[in-house]
């Protein structure tokens, strides 16, 4: 193999590795996909928490002598609010994935959303067991 061919093979290695990674994802089982998804969401929550801590540190170190309502302080507060909202959404999704929700039905006004395998249609409501009747004279 010539040096030029070896160089181009080395240059393409990250792309081949990424392609092999994507092929490996296709062959995962349902439980493995859930585990990877949950781990990715948890790492996202951790990353957003660290970003919030960094913003708190920057605001406290940069705004020692400035008014609390400065532009940088407002920007940091706004970013923290969005970080917390995204982290809360991630936590909800991780909770649903870990719980094992195979479908999601949501209705708001006239709009209805059904997502997932085994989704419920309007006429396919899950069976609810009848409550057990107690004897009137029983213990």
Secondary structure, DSSP 4 states (H G I P E B T S, - for coil): --HHHHHHHHHHHHHHHHHHHHHHHHT--HHHHHHHHHHHHHHHHHHHHHHHHHHHHHHHHHTSSS-TT-HHHHHHHHHHHHHHHHHHHHHHHHHHHHHT--EEEEEETTEEEEEETT---TT-PPP-PPPPPPPTT--
